[in-house]
């Protein structure tokens, strides 16, 4: 017998064998003709309207419920897991197909509800993978926090070095550094013959670079940082708008100073 002929009576029984209820009509119109999906929790079932499945005969489910909803029908598939390849929902009936390679047949009024492809893994395997992911997340979080702690310590050490003239200029007189993406040529104990300057007190050497970045119009030629020569003299950040680089000012031989010229 031809498969289509075989399933025509079944489709007829599913859809027309019982009186059509108002609940069935409402649910059918909710799904069809747009093949609107059905969701059970986080699982979305694909709806295929006016179809049934073959060639293996499906098993009827929910016989104790007079008019099961599409969601109740799909819930059976969710409970049976891998043994369910799809559900066939129709008027006053719900059938489960276990055929792994089903064929669609025309069946007006019936709707095939197909779950997403299964991973093929057991619940225990999925739980073990979840535990592995959680353990990896904890490990990565710990490594991230450790890296942040090391970076904070390194930044603190760099700032301490940067703000200590004796350490910074020990054994060197000129070198380059990059601060906030800008490269500077530094020279210990050298300044500017300047005619346009702006001075700021009570800040560290690294803060002077931050100020230069915030006030580029005042820092076009560079900056000079004065460390002072005693506790009676405050540290001074001098932004140079215009000026000519020069060696240490001979009038102030005891001052500790560093000049920074941006390299463009």
N, C-alpha and C positions, 0 to 999 in steps of 0.2 A: 504493500500500500504506500502511496506517495506520502511523504512526511507532512505536506500541507494539508492533505485530506485527513491524516491522522489527528492533527491538532485542531482542525476546525470544530469538531464536536466539543472539545475541551474549552476552547475559547467561548463557544456558545453557552456552555454550562456556567463558566466563570462570570460571564457578563449579563446573560439574559435569563438564566435559570431561576433567579430569585427576583422578587419585586425590587425595583430600584428605590433606595431610601434617600431621604433628604440629606442625611449625613454623607452618604456615598457621593451624591451629586456635588455637594459643597467641597469635599476633599478632592474629587476628580478635577473640578474646575480650578482648584488651587494649584494643581500640578500640570494640567494640560490646557491648551495644546502646546505650551511653551517649554515642556520638559523641565519644569522647575525642580531643583533638587530637594531632598529631604535630609535634615540634619538630626543625628542622634549624638548628643554631646558634642565632641569635636570632630566626629566622623560625618562626612557628607556623602550621601548616597545619590548617585546619578539616576534620574528618572527618564525612562523611555516610554512614551505614551503609545497606547493602542497596540501593544506587542505582548507576546508571551514567549516562552523558551522551550526548546527541545534539543535533541530528540529524547533525552532521558525524561521520564515522567517525574514531575515534582511531587513533593510531599505536602499535604495540607497541614497547616498550623493554625493555632488559635481557634480550634473548633468550638471552644466554650464561649467565645465572644461573637455576638450576633453580627456586628458590623465593625470589624477592626479598622482602625485608621492606618494610613500609610506609615506613620511613626511607630505604631504598635507592631506592624508587620516588619519594619526594618529592625526594630529592637530584637526580634527573634534572631535575625541574622547576626546581630552584634553579640548575642549571647552564645550562639553556636560556633562562632569564630570561623576557623578554616574549613569546616564542613559545609559552609554556606557560600555558594558562588554568587547567588542573587535571590531576590524575593519577587514573587508575582502577586501584586495586589489588585483586587477586583471587587466587584459588588458582593458584599457579605462573605468574602473569602480571602485567604492569605495562603500562598503556597511557597515552599522553599525548594530551590534548585541546587543540587550538588554537582551538576554537570560542569566540569572544568573547561569545556570548549562548547558552550551552548550556541544554538542557532536561534535567531529571532524569527518569529512568525507573526503574521498579522492577527490581532485579536482586539477588535474595537471595544473600548471601555476598560481594558486591562492596562496595568502599568508595571513595567519591570524596574525594580529598585536594585541597583548594582553598587556594592561597596567599593571603596578605593582598593587598588592592588595591595595584597598583604606582603609584609616583609619576609614571611616564611619563618619567622623566629618565634620561639615560645615566649610566654610571659616571663619565665625565669631568665631567659637570655636577655630580653629587653630590660628587665630590672637590673641585671648584672651590668649591662652597658650604661644604664643610667647612673648606677653607683660609681662606675669608672669615670664617667663624665664629672660627677660631683667631686670625686677625689682629685681629678685633674684641675678643676676650677679652684679648689682650696689650695692646691700646690702652686698654681699660677698666681693666685692672689697673694700668697706668701712671698713668692719671688718678686712680684711687683712691689710689694711694700718694702722688701729688703733693698731693692734697687733705688726706691725713692729715698730711703734712709741714707744709703751710701751717697746719693747725689746731693742730698742736703748737707751731709758732712763735708763732701768735697767742695761745695759752694762756700761753706763757712770757712774752710781752710784757705780757699782761694781768696776770699774777701780779706781774711786776716793777713795773708801774704801781700795782697795788693795794697793794703793800707799801712804797711810797715816799710818806711823808707829804707832803713838799713838792710832789710832782707831783699827788698825789691831792687835796689841799686847796687847790691854787693857784687863786685867783680864784673860789672858791666856799666856801660855809659849810654848805650843806644841800642834799641831793639824795637820790634813791632808786636802789637797786640791787636786782637779783634774784639770789640765790645758792641753788642747789639747789632751785629752784622756790618759794622764800620771798622775798617782797619786804620790804626793809628801808628805813626812813627813816634816813639818815645825817646826822650833824651834827659838823662839825669843832670841836674844842676845847670839847666839852660832854660832861657825864657824868651821874651819878645821885646823888641823896641816897638812898643805899641802906642797907637794914638786913640784907639777905641776899645775900651774894656769895660766889663761889668763884673763886680766882685760879689761873692756870696760867702758868708761865714758859717761856721759850725756844721760842716758836712765832711764825710769821708771821701777819700780819693775816688772810689768806685761810684759814689753818689754824684761826683762832679761830672763823670761821663754820662750818667743818666740825665743830668740837667742839660748837658750839651745836646743830647738827643731831643729833649723837649723844647729847647730854645735854639734851633739851628741858625736863626738870623743873628744871634749874639755870639755864635761860636763858629763863624765862617772860616777864620784863620786857625782856630785850635783853642787850646786851653793851657793854663799853667796852674799847677796845684802846689801851694806852699804848705809845707809840713810845720813851719815855725822852727825856732831854735831854742825855745824854752816853754815851760808851762804858762808863762805870762802872755804868750802869743798864740792866738787861735789859728786853727787850720783855715786855709782860705782857698776857695775855688774861684779862679779868674777866667772868665770866658772872653776870648779875644775875637773881636769882629774884624779888625784890620791891624796888621802889625808885621814886623820883620823878625824872623828868628835870630836870636843872638845867644852868646854864652852867658854864664852867670853874671848877674849884676855885681860889679866889684864893690859897690857901696854896701852890700849886704852879704858878706862872705860866709856868715855863719848860718844863713838860711838853708834849709833843705827843700829842694824844689824839683819838680818834674814837668817837662813840657810835652804836650801831646799835639801832634799835627795830623789831621785826617788825610789819608792818602786817597785821592780821587782819580 
